[in-house]
């Protein structure tokens, strides 16, 4: 089983574990309460200004669910105008982050106003630099979670601690992985690159143009982008090159086709780890020097459990 598949299994297991912890807490803190369906989102009056802290427990393309310390859930809507930063910094300005880095398990402070649907339209989202750093700068391998399981006692404060520790363990395997539980691949494209290059060829741009046209005609989509190299060159160089190739594809789709940044799951570079062809031949190496872009559709919008993947 590959590292990526092990990571998927780990995150799926963690989500089930965290859900179980919340259920246990409800039983322990109030043994007289009858177990029933999960509560609905707390509606926010239209125009009401709110500012509170909680943990992100679910993320979709334009919204995410936040749970505060009273176990109340709110639906938060993000837009291109939402300011996403860390606390502090020079003149308390903080460091900006893209909305795609709002990961499940991240403890955030949200400030915004209610809309007509009872959601909070976020003006500002703030969090600690230390919480985010582990999720976007490390290439840490996934480690066992038995110790975390023993620590879960069914209290909300412990849920915060376990979520943060789990994010440090999975590091680079973040929202890009967890979103696969809720999205099916509708379309995919693989564009190739010249040796030691992250520059898109004319053919690659044409492939991405077709891919973008289909994406923009789709509702509730997200895009997963992964970069790869052949086996030549050093490990560190290949990792950088694979990330540069993935970022080149994201930049092209964003700048040339105006696809919002929030539609992209954090792009990843895998170096030479996931070859699709034989690296001992020139033809095989050419296939491995690639970026794969996948159009992911929310399973709830398709009305089916599985959407067949189609190739362009």
N, C-alpha and C positions, 0 to 999 in steps of 0.2 A: 504494500500500500504506500502511495507517495506521501510526502510531507503535506502537500495540499489537501489530500483526502483525509489524512489524520487530523488536520486542523479543522476541517469541516465537521468531522465526527465529534471533536472536542467541543466546538462552539455549540453545536446542536444539543449535546449533552448538558452543557452549562446552562443553556436557556431553559431546558426542562427542569434542571436542578434549582435555578432561581425561582421559577414558577412554583415549584414545590415548597420552597422556603416561605414564600408569601402565604400559601395556603395553610401551612403549619402555624404560622404566626396568628392567623385569624382564629384558629382553633384554640391555641394556647391562651391568648389574651382575653377571649370571651367565649368560655365553654358553653354558655347558654344560648349563643347565637346559632341559628340553624344555617348549615352550609347551603348556599344557593348560587345562582349565576354570578359571574363577575360583574361588579358595579359598572354603570355607564360613566362616561366622562362627565366631570363637573362642568356645567355650562357657565360661561362667563358673560355677564350682561353686555350688550352691545355698547361700545364706547367706554366701558369701564377700564381704568388703568390698573395694571397689576404688576407686581414684582415679587418673585419668590424663587426658591431653590429646590431642586429635586434631581432625580436620576433618570436618564433617558432609558426607557424600557422597550421602545419599539420605534423604528425609523422607516418612513416611506419616502417617496420622491419629493413631495412638497410639504410633508408634515412629519412630526414625531410626537410620541406620547411621553409625558413626563409624570413621574410619581413623587409627591412630596413626602415629608416625614409622617404625615397623618394618613398615609396610604391612599390619598386622593389623587386620581388621575386627571390630567388636563391634556387637551389636544392643542398642540402648538403649530401654527402655520408659519413657514419661512418663505421669504421672497428675495429677489435680487437686492432689495434695499435693507435687508437684515444685516446688522453689524455683528460679526462674530469675532471676538477677541479674547485674549487672556487678561487676567487682572494685572494691574501694576504696569511696570515698564517706565520708560523715560516720560516724565511729566504725566504719569498715570495713563499713558496712551494705550499700552498693551500691544500685543502682537496679533496681527490679523490672521485669520484662518478661513479657508473656504468652507461653505456650508456642508460640503461632502465629508468633512472630517468630524461631524457631529455623530459620534458613534454610540451604539448601545452600551450602557454601563457608565457613560461619562456623566459626572456630577456637574450640573450647570446652574447658572442663575439667569432667569428669563425676565425681561421687562417688555411689556407691550400693552395692547388694548384688545378688548373683546370685539368680535365681529358679529354679523347677523346670524351666523351659524353656531354661536356659542364657543367658538375657538378663540385662542389668543394669537393675534397677529404679532409676531415678535419684532420689536424694534432693535433690541440689544440682547445678545447672548454672551455671557461671560463664564470663564472657568479658570482653574489653576493650570499654569504652564506644566507643572510636574505631572498632572493627570494626562495631558495630551501628548507629552514628549515620548512616553513609552510606546504609544500606539502608532506613531508615524515615523520614528527615526531608527527603530531597532529591527533587526532581521532575526530575532530570537526564535529558536525552535520551540515547538509546543512541548510542555512538560506535563506529567500526570497531575490529576486534580483530586486525588484521594484525600490529601490533607485539607483541601478546601471543603470537601464534602463533610468531613468530621467537624469542621468549624461552624457549619451552618446550624443554628439552633432555633431558627424560626422567628428571629427578631429583625425589625427593619434596619436597625443600626448595623447589624452584621451583614445584611444584604448589601449595604453600601460598601462595606469593607471587602466582601468577596467579589463584587462586581469590579472594583478597582484592581484588586490583585489579579483577577482573571484577565483583565485587559493588558496588564503588564506581561503576563505569560504568553498570550497569543500575539502581542505586539503588532506585526505587520498584517496578521490575519484579522481584519477588523470588519467594518460594515460590509466591505466587498464580499466577505464570506457569509455573514449572517443573513444578508439580503437574499441569498440563493434559496433559503427556505420558503420564501414567499413569491419568488419570481421564476418564470420559465423562459428559456431561450427561444425567442421568436425568429431571430435572424442573426447570422454571424458572417464575418468577413476576415480574411487573413491577408495582410499586405506585407510584402517582402522588401528587404533593404540590401544595398551593396555592402561589401566587406568594410568593417570599421566605420559605417555611416549610419546616421540617424535622420538623413534627409529623405523626404518623400519623393518618389519618382512620379512621373506623369501618370503612369498606369496605376500607382497606388492612390493618387489623388482622385482619379476617376472612380476607383472602387469605393473610396470613402464618400464621394459625392452621391453615388447610388445608395449607399448605406444610410447617409444622412436624410435623403429624401424619404426613405421608408420610415425612419425614426420619427421625423417631424409630422408624419401622417398618422402617428400612433398615439393613443392616450395612455397615461399612467406608466410610462416607460422609464427605465434606467439603462445606462450603458456601462458595461464592464470592459476595461482595456488592460491587456497584459502584454508585456514586451519580452522578447526572447533573443538569444544569440546562438551561433554555432559553437563548437567545442574549441576553436582556436582562441589563443589569448589567455591571459590570467583570469582568475576567479573575480578579483576586485574590478578589473577592467570590464569584464562581461556584465557584471551586475550594474555598473554605471551606464554602460551602453544600452542594456535592455530597458532601463528606466528612461533614458533619453529618448529611445524610440517610442515608448508608450506615451511620454509627454508630448512628443511631436504630433502624434495622432490626435490626442485630446485638444491640443492647441489648434490644429487644422479644423476640427469639427466645431470648436467654439468660435473661432474668429471668422471662418468662411461660411459657416452655416447657422451661426447664432444659436447654437444649442446651449441652453443655460448650464452654468458650471454645476448647479445642484443636481443635474441629471446624471452626472458621472459618479460611479463608485470609484474610490481612491485608486488611481492607476498603479499597477505593480510591475516590477521588473524581476524576472526569474533567472536571468543569466542563461546558462546552458543547461539548466536542470530539467527542462521539459521538452526534449527534442521530439520531433514528429517524423524524422527521417534519419537515415544512416549518415553520421558525421564523417565517415571514412571516404565518402565520395563527394565530389564538387556539387553534384546535383542535390544530394542530401543536405549538405551544408547551406545551400541557397534556400532550401525550404525552411530550415531552422532559423534563418535570420529574418524574423517576422514579428509582427504585432497582430494579435487577435482582438477584434472588437465584437462584443456580443450585445444584441438588443434584447433586454430583459423586460418582460411584460408582467404586471401584477396579476397573479393567479386569480384573484377575486374578480378582475375585470373580464377575464376570458370565459368565466363560467364553466371551466373544466379543471380537472385535477392536473392535467399535463398537456402542454402545448407542444406539438411536434416541432423539432428544430428543422429549419429549412436553410439551404445554402443558396447564396446569391448566384 
